[in-house]
Amino acid sequence: MQQHDDQQVEEPTLREKAYESFTRHLLARDVRPGQFVSQRHLVELTGLPLGAIRELIPRLEAEGLIKTVPQRGLQIAHIDLHLIREAFQLRLFLEKEAVALFVQSASDELIGRMITKHRELAAAAAAGSETPELEAEAQAVDWGMHDAFIDALGNRIISNAYRVNSIKMRLINQERFRINGRVTSVMGEHIAVLDAIERRSVEDAVTALVKHIGHARDRALRI
């Protein structure tokens, strides 16, 4: 009986399923930033009942992923300069602390694997092999490194705030500064961070990370 109860607790609610479905479709660009949608559209998009969508909307509004516009309906978060500045500022605050801890806590094996993967991707791109497949892999490695820093904190509150901000960052990425054509430079910036981590230099790792995030922010703000 206890096992059955535990399974019931772990089963995601309809509202959670609706959230996961919505964010998946959002990042897949099935709905676009700034687009107006109806509750019925969200029902069709997620395949979940209207009740779950109505419960979902307050969470999306609280996270800034959607807003209610009087007499017009629901609008997907619009990517503007204000959102870009706020999203990057939060990212910088969280990741500076995270990478400082990662320097001290990450294993040599993990750091070595990360450096090797980055160097392989940078070499492939420099050799003229920057295919869509390579770019997609590089983008996943890019996000994976930053996620690893946050995971090292072991703080659920920070992880949740970062997860929401990460959705916005990915939307900004899609709209403003895709990795296409920039694999070599982005991997190079990452390698500078990882080399400092390998040397166990908190100061150098934070400096390299701030420089990397600053470059990304400047590209996103460039109209």
DACOR-V887308 format. One record per residue. N is the residue number from 1. PHI is phi as a letter, one per 40 degrees, with the letter a starting at -180 (none if undefined). Layout:
# DACOR-V887308
{{N:PHI} {N:PHI}}
This chain:
# DACOR-V887308
{{1:none} {2:c} {3:c} {4:c} {5:c} {6:c} {7:c} {8:c} {9:c} {10:c} {11:c} {12:c} {13:c} {14:c} {15:c} {16:c} {17:c} {18:c} {19:c} {20:c} {21:c} {22:c} {23:c} {24:c} {25:c} {26:c} {27:c} {28:c} {29:g} {30:c} {31:b} {32:b} {33:d} {34:g} {35:c} {36:c} {37:b} {38:b} {39:c} {40:c} {41:c} {42:c} {43:c} {44:c} {45:c} {46:c} {47:g} {48:b} {49:c} {50:d} {51:d} {52:c} {53:c} {54:c} {55:c} {56:c} {57:d} {58:d} {59:c} {60:c} {61:c} {62:c} {63:c} {64:g} {65:c} {66:a} {67:a} {68:c} {69:b} {70:d} {71:g} {72:b} {73:h} {74:c} {75:b} {76:c} {77:d} {78:c} {79:c} {80:b} {81:c} {82:c} {83:c} {84:c} {85:c} {86:c} {87:c} {88:c} {89:c} {90:c} {91:d} {92:c} {93:d} {94:c} {95:c} {96:c} {97:c} {98:c} {99:c} {100:c} {101:c} {102:d} {103:d} {104:c} {105:b} {106:c} {107:c} {108:d} {109:c} {110:c} {111:c} {112:c} {113:c} {114:c} {115:c} {116:d} {117:c} {118:c} {119:c} {120:c} {121:c} {122:c} {123:c} {124:c} {125:c} {126:c} {127:c} {128:g} {129:b} {130:c} {131:c} {132:d} {133:c} {134:c} {135:c} {136:c} {137:c} {138:c} {139:c} {140:c} {141:c} {142:d} {143:c} {144:c} {145:c} {146:c} {147:c} {148:c} {149:c} {150:c} {151:d} {152:c} {153:c} {154:g} {155:b} {156:c} {157:c} {158:c} {159:c} {160:c} {161:c} {162:c} {163:c} {164:c} {165:c} {166:c} {167:c} {168:c} {169:c} {170:c} {171:c} {172:c} {173:d} {174:c} {175:c} {176:b} {177:a} {178:d} {179:c} {180:d} {181:g} {182:b} {183:d} {184:d} {185:c} {186:c} {187:c} {188:c} {189:c} {190:c} {191:c} {192:c} {193:c} {194:c} {195:c} {196:c} {197:c} {198:c} {199:c} {200:g} {201:b} {202:c} {203:c} {204:c} {205:c} {206:c} {207:c} {208:c} {209:c} {210:d} {211:c} {212:c} {213:c} {214:c} {215:c} {216:c} {217:c} {218:c} {219:c} {220:c} {221:c} {222:c} {223:c}}
